[in-house]
Amino acid sequence: MPFPIEILRCPQTKSTLKWDGAQLISADGASSYPVIDDIAHFLDDQSNPSQTRSFYEKEGWKRAADGLFGDTRAFMDTRKVPLAFSRKCIRRLNTHFRHGGRFLLDAGSGPIAHDEYLEFGTHFDQRVCVDLSADALRVARSKLGTRGVYLQADLTSLPIQTGSVDAVTCNHVIYQIPADQQAAVFKELWRVLKPGGVAVIVYWWRDTPLQWRLERLVRMFAGRIKPDESDKPSAVVSTPSHFPHSLQWFETQDWPFRYQIEPFRVIGNPFMRSYVSDRWTGKLFLEGVYALQQIAPSYCGRYGQMPAIVLRKDDATAREG
């Protein structure tokens, strides 16, 4: 049996699932989901026909000769100094997962593109990878093997029982979902958490006054740097649209959870490509940015480019969302 059946549920009927040796079947027998190459397919090829799914299946999760995925090449500054900074920011988030547990849900896991993300699962028995792309899940399976659970599914209706996972990681995913569906995803991630669990969601604010101030400062003293052709994004199919909400939107929602906002990274990749050199001066600047994130995490999380929104589920609030 390749799945921990006790944590799964039918996304249509919300009923339990049973395993018949080849597929997952809902308790009432009305719905069935094929399992191919250890991946449970809760979506068919026509489900969620979106620009986002098209990009990731055609380009985003394909490796180039240099080992980088199309997604990394399209969206991340891959020069040595900026990439080291981004990886340092990823590693910092691992502090939230050190208590471990049985299940870590990786919502929108893709192929787990960076080794730093793999480290999040060190203290968990299994990592439950959920993604739209079966190709991405196959790559994730090559990295995790039997320590992974692989579900091709929609984050707005997770095939996971309420209160069944110990922690959630969700990185650069929700702002690619249509704006009117994003609140539902936040609530789904909270729903599946066990009491005492934590979810860490890397998001992207629409308005970023701190990045704007840093840009003005850099332009005043240094100006733009010469473009580095080696980091120029490769030609790709149409990349997915982004639909980031504002901090005000997030803070005025009627959430069922408590949360804190801290920084993932206060500056985005376009900023780094434009203003951060790949030399000692760029390294020094980014060390200063990282120090700022450490000194003033709440301010940087609220007003920088990319926050890490940390949700916690207390015993007293462990009700279904």
HELIX and SHEET records of a PDB file:
HELIX    1   1 ILE A    5  ILE A    7  5                                   3    
HELIX    2   2 GLN A   51  PHE A   55  1                                   5    
HELIX    3   3 TYR A   56  GLY A   60  3                                   5    
HELIX    4   4 GLY A   70  PHE A   75  1                                   6    
HELIX    5   5 LYS A   80  LEU A   93  1                                  14    
HELIX    6   6 ASN A   94  PHE A   97  5                                   4    
HELIX    7   7 ASP A  115  LEU A  118  1                                   4    
HELIX    8   8 GLU A  119  GLY A  121  5                                   3    
HELIX    9   9 ALA A  134  LEU A  144  1                                  11    
HELIX   10  10 GLY A  145  ARG A  147  5                                   3    
HELIX   11  11 ILE A  174  GLN A  176  5                                   3    
HELIX   12  12 ALA A  179  GLN A  181  5                                   3    
HELIX   13  13 GLN A  182  VAL A  192  1                                  11    
HELIX   14  14 PRO A  209  PHE A  221  1                                  13    
HELIX   15  15 GLU A  229  ASP A  231  5                                   3    
HELIX   16  16 LEU A  247  GLU A  251  1                                   5    
HELIX   17  17 ASN A  269  TYR A  275  1                                   7    
HELIX   18  18 TRP A  280  ILE A  295  1                                  16    
HELIX   19  19 PRO A  297  TYR A  303  1                                   7    
HELIX   20  20 ASP A  315  THR A  317  5                                   3    
SHEET    1   A11 LEU A  17  TRP A  19  0                                        
SHEET    2   A11 GLN A  23  SER A  26 -1                                        
SHEET    3   A11 SER A  32  ILE A  36 -1                                        
SHEET    4   A11 ILE A  39  HIS A  41 -1                                        
SHEET    5   A11 GLY A 148  GLN A 152  1                                        
SHEET    6   A11 PHE A 124  ASP A 131  1                                        
SHEET    7   A11 GLY A 101  ALA A 107  1                                        
SHEET    8   A11 VAL A 165  ASN A 171  1                                        
SHEET    9   A11 LEU A 193  VAL A 202  1                                        
SHEET   10   A11 MET A 306  ARG A 312 -1                                        
SHEET   11   A11 ARG A 258  ARG A 265 -1                                        
END                                                                             
